[in-house]
Amino acid sequence: MDTAYVDQTNAIKIYAIKNLASISDETFRLLFCTLSPERQAYVSKFRRASDYQRSVLGGALVQRMLQDRLGREKTDFDIIRNAYGKPYLKNYNDLHFNISHSGDWIVGAVGNQPVGIDVEKMGTVNMEIAKRFFHPTEYNVLMACCGISAQLSLFYDLWTLKESYIKAVGKGLSLPLDSFVLVQQDGEWAPVISENGDTHYFKQYALEEGYKLSVCGISPHFPINIQFVTAEEL
């Protein structure tokens, strides 16, 4: 397997920010003002403080990722979406990004080739969900786990990995989770070849206890570490 976990200019880059109680209202106000009018209108629809904060941080994180790639002086980003809802930066065919959020965390990935990312806060799960949505091979492996803890951990491994793949492919949930199978080879998740022949590689990161974070990309070059940022740094 030729997956390379290295830090290099053209590699995928992973970001993460935590929505902390210590982030001031003033910081959120300043970040809100940096968002595009379209994003501001979207964010303003939220009535729950946690949803509003998460959306503001998500929008600001996207801007930070794009500025790191294109230059800090760049502030006007024309973000569009494909038919399945995946965001793209207009007129930049070689720049791809994706974000995800769950619980207190917002994460993002950016690269020169298609990339998908998914984070999930772990909780109790009815394994009938796995039977319904996962590939039979994955479900059988899941059922063979020794102990509830190991089973739950594998469930969220599979869920986030599969979500990251369908986000990288760019078809969202129109691509059934059981239409492809994830298997481990020599302690790593084996690549998956999509319908158009592209090979998709996987990498998981330790974010915080109780969370699972998975990334999928056509590029086999993943960073060794996540870049953690604060609200004040956005």
Residue frames as qw, qx, qy, qz and C-alpha x, y, z in Angstrom:
[[0.000, 0.889, 0.459, 0.000, 0.00, 0.00, 0.00],
 [0.509, 0.279, 0.017, 0.814, 1.55, 3.33, -1.08],
 [0.252, -0.904, -0.287, -0.191, -0.28, 5.65, 1.29],
 [0.527, 0.208, -0.303, 0.766, 2.16, 8.30, 2.54],
 [0.371, -0.854, -0.359, 0.059, 1.49, 10.14, 5.78],
 [0.558, -0.050, -0.020, 0.828, 3.75, 13.13, 5.30],
 [0.021, 0.856, 0.226, -0.466, 3.60, 16.90, 5.58],
 [0.413, 0.017, 0.474, 0.778, 4.13, 18.51, 2.17],
 [0.144, 0.240, -0.055, -0.958, 2.81, 21.51, 0.26],
 [0.471, 0.031, -0.538, -0.698, 0.45, 19.57, -1.98],
 [0.206, -0.156, -0.949, 0.178, -0.78, 17.17, 0.67],
 [0.411, -0.679, -0.510, -0.330, -4.19, 17.21, 2.24],
 [0.123, 0.255, -0.498, 0.819, -4.31, 19.47, 5.28],
 [0.450, -0.541, -0.707, -0.067, -6.58, 18.83, 8.26],
 [0.044, -0.385, 0.268, -0.882, -7.92, 21.54, 10.59],
 [0.453, -0.513, -0.728, 0.033, -9.89, 21.37, 13.81],
 [0.066, -0.368, 0.252, -0.893, -11.45, 23.95, 16.13],
 [0.286, -0.385, -0.843, 0.244, -13.34, 23.40, 19.36],
 [0.241, -0.669, -0.251, -0.656, -16.36, 25.46, 20.32],
 [0.429, -0.115, -0.649, 0.618, -15.30, 26.40, 23.82],
 [0.249, -0.821, -0.509, 0.066, -17.44, 28.15, 26.43],
 [0.428, -0.575, -0.023, 0.697, -14.61, 30.66, 26.85],
 [0.298, 0.277, 0.461, 0.789, -15.07, 32.07, 23.32],
 [0.047, 0.403, 0.348, -0.845, -16.52, 35.53, 23.80],
 [0.423, 0.722, 0.526, -0.153, -19.62, 36.96, 22.16],
 [0.107, 0.862, -0.221, -0.443, -17.39, 39.67, 20.70],
 [0.249, -0.353, 0.808, 0.400, -15.24, 37.06, 18.97],
 [0.401, 0.407, 0.816, 0.091, -18.32, 35.47, 17.42],
 [0.273, 0.868, 0.246, -0.334, -19.54, 38.89, 16.32],
 [0.022, -0.731, 0.488, 0.476, -16.22, 39.66, 14.63],
 [0.308, -0.090, 0.896, 0.307, -16.15, 36.28, 12.92],
 [0.407, 0.625, 0.651, -0.142, -19.73, 36.71, 11.75],
 [0.205, 0.876, -0.030, -0.436, -18.76, 39.98, 10.06],
 [0.133, -0.518, 0.710, 0.458, -16.06, 38.21, 8.04],
 [0.483, 0.232, 0.841, 0.068, -18.56, 35.81, 6.48],
 [0.018, 0.154, 0.585, 0.796, -20.10, 36.29, 3.05],
 [0.456, -0.037, 0.094, -0.884, -23.60, 37.81, 2.90],
 [0.744, -0.030, -0.539, -0.394, -24.97, 34.41, 1.89],
 [0.545, -0.034, -0.757, 0.359, -23.32, 32.69, 4.84],
 [0.064, -0.053, 0.443, -0.892, -24.48, 35.42, 7.21],
 [0.625, -0.075, -0.163, -0.759, -28.06, 34.93, 6.06],
 [0.747, -0.037, -0.657, -0.094, -27.73, 31.18, 6.58],
 [0.378, 0.024, -0.688, 0.619, -26.18, 31.53, 10.03],
 [0.228, -0.133, 0.239, -0.934, -28.80, 34.05, 11.14],
 [0.677, -0.194, -0.464, -0.538, -31.55, 31.45, 10.77],
 [0.582, -0.110, -0.755, 0.283, -30.31, 29.50, 13.78],
 [0.449, -0.735, -0.077, -0.502, -32.06, 30.19, 17.07],
 [0.871, -0.457, -0.063, 0.169, -30.04, 27.90, 19.34],
 [0.143, -0.910, 0.369, 0.128, -26.77, 29.46, 20.44],
 [0.634, -0.326, 0.659, 0.242, -24.81, 26.24, 19.89],
 [0.669, 0.497, 0.505, 0.225, -26.05, 25.92, 16.29],
 [0.216, 0.976, -0.001, 0.034, -25.25, 29.58, 15.58],
 [0.351, -0.783, 0.488, 0.159, -21.77, 29.30, 17.08],
 [0.712, -0.058, 0.651, 0.255, -20.98, 26.07, 15.25],
 [0.586, 0.685, 0.386, 0.197, -22.07, 27.57, 11.94],
 [0.043, 0.983, -0.176, -0.028, -20.07, 30.75, 12.45],
 [0.484, -0.595, 0.609, 0.201, -16.96, 28.77, 13.33],
 [0.737, 0.225, 0.600, 0.215, -17.54, 26.46, 10.35],
 [0.459, 0.858, 0.189, 0.129, -17.79, 29.36, 7.94],
 [0.120, -0.928, 0.351, 0.041, -14.74, 31.06, 9.41],
 [0.672, -0.344, 0.623, 0.205, -12.77, 27.81, 9.31],
 [0.718, 0.509, 0.419, 0.223, -13.51, 27.39, 5.59],
 [0.241, 0.962, -0.070, 0.106, -12.19, 30.90, 4.97],
 [0.417, -0.745, 0.511, 0.098, -9.05, 30.15, 6.98],
 [0.775, -0.013, 0.589, 0.229, -8.40, 26.95, 5.01],
 [0.600, 0.701, 0.304, 0.237, -8.87, 28.70, 1.68],
 [0.014, 0.978, -0.201, 0.051, -6.71, 31.67, 2.70],
 [0.608, -0.541, 0.549, 0.193, -3.92, 29.34, 3.78],
 [0.724, 0.226, 0.565, 0.325, -3.97, 27.90, 0.26],
 [0.431, 0.725, 0.365, 0.395, -4.57, 31.05, -1.78],
 [0.330, 0.288, -0.163, 0.884, -3.10, 33.81, 0.38],
 [0.171, -0.483, -0.624, 0.590, -4.28, 35.78, 3.38],
 [0.095, 0.254, -0.091, -0.958, -5.14, 38.77, 1.18],
 [0.300, -0.187, -0.748, -0.561, -7.85, 36.71, -0.52],
 [0.212, 0.115, 0.646, -0.724, -11.20, 37.38, 1.19],
 [0.624, 0.297, 0.007, -0.722, -13.85, 37.14, -1.51],
 [0.163, -0.117, 0.969, 0.146, -14.63, 33.45, -2.00],
 [0.641, 0.137, -0.208, -0.726, -17.37, 32.45, -4.44],
 [0.218, -0.117, 0.959, -0.141, -18.48, 29.10, -3.02],
 [0.670, 0.101, -0.300, -0.671, -20.97, 27.06, -5.05],
 [0.583, -0.157, 0.755, -0.253, -22.42, 23.58, -4.61],
 [0.152, 0.101, -0.855, -0.485, -22.85, 20.65, -6.93],
 [0.591, -0.240, -0.462, -0.616, -26.16, 18.85, -7.47],
 [0.718, -0.299, -0.620, 0.109, -25.55, 16.79, -4.31],
 [0.426, -0.891, -0.118, -0.104, -24.71, 19.75, -2.09],
 [0.780, -0.251, -0.002, 0.573, -20.93, 19.45, -1.95],
 [0.009, 0.959, -0.006, -0.283, -19.26, 22.90, -1.81],
 [0.742, 0.222, 0.211, 0.596, -16.69, 24.03, -4.34],
 [0.162, -0.690, 0.037, 0.705, -14.75, 27.23, -4.90],
 [0.620, 0.741, 0.251, -0.062, -15.75, 28.71, -8.25],
 [0.472, 0.838, -0.263, 0.075, -12.96, 28.95, -10.83],
 [0.151, -0.640, 0.740, -0.143, -10.55, 26.82, -8.77],
 [0.901, 0.098, -0.302, -0.295, -10.76, 23.32, -10.19],
 [0.682, 0.224, -0.611, 0.335, -7.62, 22.16, -8.38],
 [0.059, -0.267, 0.589, -0.760, -8.72, 23.20, -4.90],
 [0.611, -0.356, -0.632, -0.316, -11.05, 20.99, -2.89],
 [0.057, -0.263, 0.623, -0.734, -12.33, 21.28, 0.66],
 [0.594, -0.404, -0.631, -0.292, -14.83, 19.76, 3.03],
 [0.136, -0.377, 0.556, -0.728, -15.97, 20.33, 6.63],
 [0.602, -0.354, -0.702, -0.139, -17.83, 18.38, 9.29],
 [0.166, -0.440, 0.459, -0.754, -19.03, 19.01, 12.81],
 [0.705, -0.371, -0.587, -0.143, -20.32, 17.04, 15.76],
 [0.632, -0.559, -0.371, 0.388, -20.56, 17.83, 19.44],
 [0.251, -0.876, 0.018, 0.411, -18.05, 20.57, 20.28],
 [0.468, -0.346, 0.528, 0.618, -15.79, 20.03, 17.28],
 [0.602, 0.758, 0.049, -0.244, -15.67, 21.51, 13.79],
 [0.602, -0.325, 0.567, 0.459, -13.13, 19.97, 11.42],
 [0.564, 0.762, -0.039, -0.316, -12.07, 20.64, 7.86],
 [0.712, -0.129, 0.523, 0.450, -9.88, 19.23, 5.11],
 [0.404, 0.847, -0.095, -0.333, -8.40, 20.95, 2.06],
 [0.625, -0.239, 0.612, 0.421, -6.29, 19.66, -0.80],
 [0.157, 0.448, -0.482, -0.736, -5.56, 19.81, -4.52],
 [0.332, -0.058, -0.853, -0.399, -7.73, 16.75, -5.20],
 [0.628, -0.455, -0.311, -0.549, -11.17, 15.66, -3.95],
 [0.224, 0.138, -0.784, 0.562, -11.30, 15.13, -0.20],
 [0.584, -0.547, -0.364, -0.477, -13.95, 14.28, 2.38],
 [0.158, 0.230, -0.709, 0.648, -13.93, 14.47, 6.17],
 [0.617, -0.515, -0.401, -0.439, -16.30, 13.31, 8.89],
 [0.083, 0.236, -0.714, 0.653, -16.29, 13.66, 12.68],
 [0.627, -0.451, -0.484, -0.411, -18.79, 12.04, 15.02],
 [0.287, -0.444, 0.599, -0.602, -19.33, 12.25, 18.75],
 [0.373, -0.018, -0.925, -0.067, -19.80, 8.69, 19.95],
 [0.547, -0.191, 0.336, -0.742, -22.94, 7.60, 21.72],
 [0.534, 0.043, 0.828, -0.167, -25.03, 4.47, 22.20],
 [0.381, 0.319, -0.542, -0.678, -26.07, 2.83, 18.93],
 [0.830, 0.142, 0.435, -0.318, -28.71, 0.31, 17.95],
 [0.298, -0.352, 0.761, 0.455, -26.75, -2.08, 15.75],
 [0.544, 0.547, 0.636, -0.009, -29.81, -2.55, 13.57],
 [0.224, 0.898, -0.107, -0.363, -28.58, 0.68, 11.97],
 [0.162, -0.544, 0.745, 0.350, -25.44, -1.14, 10.84],
 [0.473, 0.188, 0.857, 0.083, -27.50, -4.04, 9.53],
 [0.428, 0.775, 0.421, -0.198, -29.63, -1.64, 7.54],
 [0.255, 0.939, -0.130, -0.190, -26.95, 0.64, 6.12],
 [0.245, -0.658, 0.671, 0.238, -23.60, -1.18, 6.12],
 [0.599, 0.362, -0.654, -0.288, -22.32, -3.74, 3.64],
 [0.935, -0.263, -0.142, -0.193, -22.99, -7.34, 4.84],
 [0.761, 0.212, -0.398, 0.466, -19.23, -7.96, 5.11],
 [0.065, 0.465, -0.361, 0.806, -18.83, -4.98, 7.43],
 [0.681, -0.427, 0.039, -0.594, -21.85, -5.95, 9.50],
 [0.947, -0.098, -0.302, 0.039, -20.51, -9.48, 10.01],
 [0.541, 0.283, -0.430, 0.665, -17.16, -8.15, 11.20],
 [0.244, -0.486, 0.214, -0.812, -18.97, -5.75, 13.52],
 [0.838, -0.341, -0.088, -0.416, -21.06, -8.53, 15.03],
 [0.890, 0.041, -0.370, 0.263, -17.91, -10.59, 15.62],
 [0.102, 0.657, -0.391, 0.636, -16.39, -7.92, 17.88],
 [0.582, -0.267, -0.687, 0.344, -15.53, -8.99, 21.42],
 [0.252, -0.454, -0.463, 0.719, -17.37, -6.65, 23.76],
 [0.173, 0.873, 0.454, -0.043, -19.71, -3.69, 23.44],
 [0.199, -0.831, 0.163, 0.493, -16.91, -1.13, 23.65],
 [0.345, -0.247, 0.687, 0.590, -14.97, -2.64, 20.74],
 [0.303, 0.526, 0.754, 0.249, -18.17, -2.98, 18.72],
 [0.047, 0.928, 0.290, -0.230, -19.13, 0.64, 19.30],
 [0.263, -0.678, 0.375, 0.575, -15.65, 1.84, 18.39],
 [0.339, 0.015, 0.776, 0.532, -15.68, -0.11, 15.13],
 [0.247, 0.735, 0.631, 0.022, -19.18, 1.11, 14.30],
 [0.015, 0.944, 0.051, -0.326, -18.02, 4.73, 14.46],
 [0.355, -0.406, 0.608, 0.582, -14.84, 3.88, 12.57],
 [0.335, 0.310, 0.798, 0.393, -16.94, 2.49, 9.75],
 [0.141, 0.850, 0.494, -0.116, -19.54, 5.25, 9.88],
 [0.086, -0.872, 0.139, 0.462, -17.04, 8.12, 9.69],
 [0.355, -0.278, 0.699, 0.555, -14.91, 6.39, 7.09],
 [0.317, 0.473, 0.771, 0.285, -17.91, 5.72, 4.86],
 [0.074, 0.923, 0.305, -0.224, -19.19, 9.28, 5.32],
 [0.221, -0.707, 0.357, 0.569, -15.77, 10.68, 4.42],
 [0.379, 0.010, 0.777, 0.503, -15.75, 8.57, 1.26],
 [0.256, 0.682, 0.660, 0.184, -19.16, 9.62, -0.03],
 [0.051, -0.933, -0.089, 0.344, -18.24, 13.24, 0.71],
 [0.323, -0.491, 0.546, 0.596, -14.98, 12.89, -1.20],
 [0.343, 0.291, 0.792, 0.413, -16.82, 11.34, -4.14],
 [0.096, 0.120, -0.060, -0.986, -19.22, 14.29, -3.96],
 [0.374, -0.263, -0.698, -0.551, -22.51, 12.42, -4.24],
 [0.420, -0.304, 0.379, -0.766, -23.65, 12.63, -0.63],
 [0.508, -0.023, 0.780, -0.364, -26.20, 10.14, 0.62],
 [0.759, 0.440, -0.128, -0.463, -27.34, 9.47, -2.94],
 [0.520, 0.398, -0.755, 0.039, -24.49, 6.95, -2.81],
 [0.847, -0.439, -0.158, -0.256, -25.70, 4.14, -0.51],
 [0.324, -0.721, 0.589, -0.170, -23.42, 3.25, 2.38],
 [0.790, -0.127, 0.600, -0.028, -23.67, -0.42, 1.47],
 [0.737, 0.670, -0.019, -0.087, -22.61, 0.12, -2.16],
 [0.488, 0.612, -0.549, 0.293, -18.95, -0.27, -1.18],
 [0.873, -0.435, -0.209, 0.064, -17.12, -2.25, 1.48],
 [0.007, -0.833, 0.475, -0.283, -14.34, -1.21, 3.85],
 [0.960, -0.166, -0.178, 0.135, -11.79, -3.79, 4.94],
 [0.319, -0.859, 0.395, 0.067, -8.58, -3.61, 6.92],
 [0.898, 0.330, -0.175, 0.232, -5.27, -4.80, 5.50],
 [0.653, 0.128, -0.340, 0.665, -2.14, -4.92, 7.65],
 [0.317, -0.501, -0.458, 0.663, -3.70, -2.65, 10.24],
 [0.064, 0.284, -0.125, -0.949, -4.80, 0.02, 7.72],
 [0.591, 0.531, 0.453, -0.405, -8.03, 0.63, 5.87],
 [0.518, 0.102, 0.648, 0.549, -7.67, -0.55, 2.31],
 [0.131, 0.264, -0.227, -0.928, -8.30, 1.96, -0.52],
 [0.516, 0.498, 0.660, -0.223, -11.64, 1.95, -2.32],
 [0.168, -0.018, 0.563, 0.809, -11.96, 2.40, -6.08],
 [0.389, 0.443, 0.326, -0.739, -14.92, 4.55, -7.09],
 [0.697, 0.520, 0.483, -0.107, -17.20, 4.07, -10.08],
 [0.459, 0.876, -0.123, -0.077, -15.06, 6.36, -12.23],
 [0.872, 0.272, -0.242, 0.327, -11.88, 4.43, -11.40],
 [0.035, 0.754, -0.388, 0.529, -10.33, 6.82, -8.87],
 [0.670, -0.149, -0.647, 0.334, -8.57, 5.23, -5.91],
 [0.337, -0.780, 0.034, -0.526, -9.61, 6.70, -2.55],
 [0.529, 0.129, -0.670, 0.505, -7.35, 6.45, 0.47],
 [0.552, -0.736, -0.298, -0.253, -8.24, 6.73, 4.17],
 [0.380, 0.241, -0.550, 0.704, -6.69, 8.13, 7.32],
 [0.516, -0.734, -0.421, -0.134, -8.03, 8.40, 10.85],
 [0.224, 0.494, -0.384, 0.748, -6.92, 10.86, 13.53],
 [0.426, -0.462, -0.664, 0.405, -7.16, 10.95, 17.31],
 [0.036, -0.664, -0.167, -0.728, -9.18, 14.08, 18.08],
 [0.312, -0.398, 0.493, -0.708, -10.52, 13.68, 21.62],
 [0.049, 0.072, 0.978, -0.191, -11.78, 10.77, 23.66],
 [0.355, 0.506, 0.647, -0.446, -15.35, 10.02, 22.65],
 [0.469, 0.728, -0.079, -0.494, -14.93, 11.25, 19.07],
 [0.733, 0.081, 0.559, 0.378, -14.03, 9.59, 15.77],
 [0.227, 0.815, -0.173, -0.504, -12.44, 11.49, 12.89],
 [0.716, 0.108, 0.598, 0.342, -11.86, 10.06, 9.41],
 [0.208, 0.725, -0.250, -0.607, -10.55, 11.57, 6.18],
 [0.755, 0.270, 0.560, 0.206, -10.72, 10.25, 2.61],
 [0.179, 0.810, -0.221, -0.513, -8.89, 11.55, -0.42],
 [0.856, 0.514, -0.039, 0.042, -7.71, 10.69, -3.90],
 [0.272, 0.734, -0.534, 0.321, -4.29, 11.90, -2.83],
 [0.850, -0.228, -0.447, 0.161, -2.46, 9.34, -0.68],
 [0.406, 0.258, -0.372, 0.794, -0.57, 12.15, 1.06],
 [0.477, -0.775, -0.373, -0.180, -2.08, 12.82, 4.47],
 [0.006, 0.738, -0.417, 0.530, -0.58, 15.07, 7.13],
 [0.447, 0.019, -0.806, 0.387, 0.88, 13.45, 10.21],
 [0.122, -0.339, -0.626, 0.692, -0.95, 15.83, 12.52],
 [0.031, 0.821, 0.546, 0.166, -4.12, 17.90, 12.69],
 [0.225, 0.267, -0.118, 0.930, -3.69, 21.67, 12.72],
 [0.252, -0.678, -0.646, 0.243, -5.64, 22.89, 15.74],
 [0.134, 0.379, 0.069, 0.913, -6.78, 26.50, 15.61],
 [0.070, -0.456, -0.635, 0.620, -8.64, 28.76, 18.01],
 [0.205, 0.833, 0.512, 0.041, -11.52, 31.12, 17.30],
 [0.160, -0.897, 0.073, 0.405, -9.20, 34.06, 17.89],
 [0.389, -0.363, 0.622, 0.575, -6.83, 32.77, 15.19],
 [0.481, 0.506, 0.684, 0.209, -9.47, 32.56, 12.47]]
